[in-house]
Amino acid sequence: MTAEGETIVMREGELWVFDNKALHEARNPTNEPRVHLIFDVLPEKGRGHYIYAPTE
């Protein structure tokens, strides 16, 4: 995974956090399949660039 010019190798069992708005790319240079689980976490209300739906 490369994000903002920094490249890391994600290993099994690790948890990584990065700003997905930054220019990034992922590669798998092996013949082994890989699965990445992606969790999108919203910032607290009033921060960031998200619009929260009104609660009823």
SVG drawing of the C-alpha trace seen along z (x, -y; Angstrom):
<svg xmlns="http://www.w3.org/2000/svg" viewBox="-38 -21 45 39">
<polyline fill="none" stroke="black" stroke-width="0.4" points="0.0,0.0 1.3,-3.4 -0.2,-6.6 1.2,-10.1 4.6,-8.7 5.0,-6.3 4.9,-2.5 4.2,0.2 3.6,3.9 0.5,4.9 0.9,8.2 -1.8,10.7 -3.4,9.6 -2.3,6.0 -4.6,3.0 -3.7,-0.1 -5.3,-3.6 -4.8,-6.1 -6.6,-9.1 -8.3,-7.5 -8.7,-11.0 -4.9,-11.1 -3.6,-9.8 -3.1,-6.1 -2.7,-2.7 -2.6,0.9 -0.7,3.7 -0.3,7.4 3.0,8.5 2.4,12.2 0.2,14.9 -1.5,15.4 -4.9,13.9 -5.4,11.2 -8.5,9.9 -8.5,6.5 -11.4,5.4 -12.1,1.7 -13.9,-0.1 -15.1,-3.7 -15.2,-5.6 -16.9,-9.0 -15.5,-11.8 -17.5,-13.1 -20.4,-15.4 -19.4,-18.9 -15.9,-17.8 -14.7,-16.7 -16.4,-16.9 -19.4,-14.7 -23.1,-15.5 -25.1,-13.6 -28.7,-12.9 -31.1,-14.4 -32.3,-12.0 -36.0,-11.7"/>
</svg>
